[in-house]
Amino acid sequence: KSKFNVTNPDEIVSKYGADVLRMYEMFLGPIEQSKPWNTQGLSGVAGFQRKFWKLFHMGGAFNVSAAPAEKKALKAVHSCIKKVSEDIENFSFNTSVSAFMIATNELTDLKANNRELLEPLVRLIAPFAPHLAEELWEKLGEMSSVTHTAYPKHNESFLIESSKNYPVSFNGKVRFQLELPLDMAKDAIEKTVLEDPR
C-alpha cells in the first residue's frame, strides 16, 4: 500500500476467476517467503486450467472414456498424486501446482481421457481449484460435492519401472533404441541387440 502499487483482487477474479488467483498465489513460491507480485504470471495459470479442462473435453464436448488407461498415463497420474500429497504435508504448494502442470501436459500428449485417470485428478485438484473441480465432478455424473470424497492415494506399483530404453550405438554414434525389461541378463541383452536387423 505504501508504494501505491496495490492490485485489487476483485479485478483479477472478474477477469480470470477465483481459481486462477488462488493457484497463482500458491505457484509464486514457498508460502512462508515474501514474493514479487507480477500479474503477467496469471495468464500462465489460466492457460494451465484451460488445458486441464480440455482433458475432459477432447473434441470440444465433454468426453471421458470408460476404457482402461495405458501404463504411461497411470504413471503420470500416480506420480502427480504422490508428489502433491507429499507437498501438501510440507506446505510446498508451488511445487504441487507444477506437478499438476506436468501431469496435464503428459496426459495431453498421450491423448488420455480415461475416467480411471481423470476422476482422481479432480479430487486431487479440489483444494487448489475448488470451482473447477466441482464443475468437472458434476460433469462426471457425481451427485455429492467433490469435497465429500476421499482424497486419492497413489499406487506405488504404477511408479515402478519394469523396462528401460537402451541406446544402441556402433561406430561411435547412437543408431537406435531398444526397450528391454530391467531384469534381463546382460548376455540376453547383447543377444537381442545383435539379432536386431538394424
C-alpha positions as CSV (number, residue, x, y, z in Angstrom):
1,K,0.0,0.0,0.0
2,S,2.8,2.4,0.8
3,K,4.2,2.1,-2.7
4,F,0.7,2.7,-4.3
5,N,1.0,-0.5,-6.3
6,V,-1.9,-2.4,-4.9
7,T,-3.7,-4.9,-7.2
8,N,-7.4,-5.2,-6.4
9,P,-8.2,-9.0,-6.2
10,D,-11.8,-8.3,-7.3
11,E,-10.4,-7.2,-10.7
12,I,-8.3,-10.3,-11.1
13,V,-11.3,-12.6,-10.1
14,S,-13.6,-10.9,-12.6
15,K,-11.0,-11.3,-15.4
16,Y,-9.5,-14.7,-14.6
17,G,-11.7,-16.3,-11.9
18,A,-11.1,-17.1,-8.2
19,D,-9.4,-20.5,-9.0
20,V,-6.7,-18.9,-11.2
21,L,-5.9,-16.3,-8.5
22,R,-5.8,-19.0,-5.8
23,M,-3.5,-21.2,-7.8
24,Y,-1.3,-18.3,-8.9
25,E,-0.7,-17.3,-5.3
26,M,0.3,-20.8,-4.5
27,F,2.5,-21.0,-7.5
28,L,4.5,-17.9,-6.7
29,G,6.8,-19.8,-4.2
30,P,7.1,-21.1,-0.7
31,I,4.2,-19.8,1.4
32,E,6.5,-18.5,4.2
33,Q,8.6,-16.3,1.9
34,S,7.7,-12.9,0.5
35,K,7.4,-13.0,-3.3
36,P,7.3,-10.4,-6.0
37,W,3.8,-9.9,-7.4
38,N,3.5,-9.9,-11.2
39,T,0.1,-10.1,-12.8
40,Q,1.7,-11.4,-16.1
41,G,2.1,-14.8,-14.5
42,L,-1.7,-15.1,-14.1
43,S,-2.1,-15.9,-17.8
44,G,0.1,-19.0,-17.4
45,V,-2.0,-20.4,-14.6
46,A,-5.2,-19.6,-16.6
47,G,-3.7,-21.4,-19.6
48,F,-3.0,-24.4,-17.4
49,Q,-6.5,-24.5,-16.1
50,R,-7.9,-24.4,-19.7
51,K,-5.6,-27.2,-20.7
52,F,-6.8,-29.2,-17.6
53,W,-10.4,-28.6,-18.7
54,K,-9.6,-29.8,-22.2
55,L,-8.5,-33.2,-20.8
56,F,-12.2,-33.7,-20.2
57,H,-13.4,-32.2,-23.4
58,M,-11.4,-33.8,-26.2
59,G,-13.1,-33.0,-29.4
60,G,-14.9,-30.0,-28.0
61,A,-17.7,-31.7,-26.0
62,F,-17.4,-33.5,-22.6
63,N,-15.7,-36.8,-23.4
64,V,-14.4,-39.1,-20.8
65,S,-13.6,-42.7,-21.7
66,A,-14.5,-45.8,-19.6
67,A,-11.7,-47.8,-21.2
68,P,-8.7,-48.8,-19.1
69,A,-5.8,-46.4,-19.1
70,E,-2.4,-47.2,-20.5
71,K,0.6,-47.6,-18.3
72,K,2.4,-44.3,-19.1
73,A,-0.8,-42.3,-18.3
74,L,-1.3,-44.2,-15.0
75,K,2.3,-43.5,-14.1
76,A,1.8,-39.8,-14.8
77,V,-1.3,-39.5,-12.6
78,H,0.1,-41.6,-9.7
79,S,3.3,-39.6,-9.8
80,C,1.3,-36.5,-9.5
81,I,-0.8,-37.9,-6.6
82,K,2.3,-38.9,-4.7
83,K,4.0,-35.5,-5.3
84,V,1.0,-33.4,-4.4
85,S,0.3,-35.4,-1.3
86,E,3.9,-35.0,-0.1
87,D,3.9,-31.3,-1.0
88,I,0.7,-30.6,1.0
89,E,2.3,-32.1,4.1
90,N,5.3,-29.8,3.6
91,F,3.3,-26.7,2.6
92,S,5.1,-26.7,-0.7
93,F,2.1,-25.6,-2.8
94,N,4.1,-24.1,-5.5
95,T,5.7,-27.5,-6.5
96,S,2.2,-29.1,-6.3
97,V,0.9,-26.7,-8.9
98,S,4.0,-27.6,-11.0
99,A,3.1,-31.3,-10.6
100,F,-0.4,-30.7,-11.9
101,M,1.0,-28.9,-14.9
102,I,3.5,-31.7,-15.7
103,A,0.7,-34.4,-15.4
104,T,-1.7,-32.4,-17.5
105,N,1.0,-32.0,-20.3
106,E,1.8,-35.7,-20.2
107,L,-1.9,-36.7,-20.4
108,T,-2.5,-34.2,-23.2
109,D,0.5,-35.6,-25.2
110,L,-0.9,-39.2,-24.6
111,K,-4.4,-38.0,-25.5
112,A,-5.6,-39.8,-22.4
113,N,-9.1,-39.1,-21.3
114,N,-9.9,-42.2,-19.2
115,R,-12.1,-41.9,-16.2
116,E,-9.6,-44.0,-14.3
117,L,-7.1,-41.1,-14.7
118,L,-9.3,-38.0,-14.6
119,E,-11.6,-38.8,-11.6
120,P,-8.7,-39.0,-9.1
121,L,-7.2,-35.8,-10.6
122,V,-10.4,-33.9,-10.0
123,R,-10.3,-35.0,-6.3
124,L,-6.6,-34.1,-6.2
125,I,-7.0,-30.6,-7.6
126,A,-10.1,-29.7,-5.5
127,P,-8.3,-27.9,-2.7
128,F,-6.3,-25.9,-5.3
129,A,-9.1,-25.0,-7.7
130,P,-12.4,-25.8,-6.0
131,H,-14.7,-24.2,-8.5
132,L,-13.1,-26.0,-11.4
133,A,-13.2,-29.3,-9.5
134,E,-16.8,-29.0,-8.5
135,E,-17.9,-28.3,-12.1
136,L,-15.9,-31.3,-13.5
137,W,-17.1,-33.5,-10.7
138,E,-20.7,-32.8,-11.6
139,K,-19.9,-33.4,-15.3
140,L,-18.5,-36.8,-14.3
141,G,-22.0,-37.6,-13.0
142,E,-21.4,-37.4,-9.3
143,M,-24.2,-36.1,-7.1
144,S,-22.4,-35.0,-3.9
145,S,-19.7,-32.4,-3.6
146,V,-16.1,-33.4,-4.5
147,T,-15.1,-32.2,-1.1
148,H,-17.1,-35.1,0.5
149,T,-15.0,-37.7,-1.3
150,A,-11.8,-39.4,-0.1
151,Y,-8.5,-37.8,-1.2
152,P,-6.8,-40.1,-3.8
153,K,-3.8,-42.2,-2.8
154,H,-1.1,-43.2,-5.2
155,N,-0.5,-46.8,-6.2
156,E,3.3,-47.5,-5.9
157,S,3.0,-50.3,-8.5
158,F,2.3,-47.8,-11.3
159,L,5.5,-46.0,-10.4
160,I,7.9,-48.9,-10.7
161,E,9.8,-49.1,-13.9
162,S,9.8,-52.6,-15.5
163,S,11.7,-51.7,-18.7
164,K,14.4,-49.4,-19.9
165,N,15.2,-47.8,-23.3
166,Y,18.8,-48.9,-24.1
167,P,20.6,-46.8,-26.7
168,V,22.4,-49.0,-29.3
169,S,25.5,-47.4,-30.8
170,F,28.2,-48.5,-33.3
171,N,30.9,-46.6,-35.0
172,G,30.6,-44.0,-32.2
173,K,27.0,-43.0,-33.0
174,V,23.7,-44.0,-31.4
175,R,21.7,-45.7,-34.1
176,F,18.5,-46.7,-32.4
177,Q,17.0,-47.6,-29.0
178,L,15.5,-50.8,-27.7
179,E,13.1,-51.1,-24.9
180,L,14.0,-54.1,-22.8
181,P,13.0,-55.5,-19.4
182,L,15.1,-54.2,-16.5
183,D,15.6,-57.7,-15.1
184,M,17.0,-59.0,-18.4
185,A,20.5,-60.6,-18.1
186,K,23.5,-58.9,-19.8
187,D,24.0,-61.8,-22.2
188,A,20.3,-61.8,-23.2
189,I,20.5,-58.0,-23.9
190,E,23.6,-58.5,-26.1
191,K,21.9,-61.4,-28.0
192,T,18.7,-59.3,-28.5
193,V,20.7,-56.3,-29.8
194,L,22.8,-58.4,-32.2
195,E,19.7,-60.2,-33.6
196,D,18.1,-56.9,-34.4
197,P,18.3,-56.3,-38.2
198,R,19.2,-52.6,-37.7
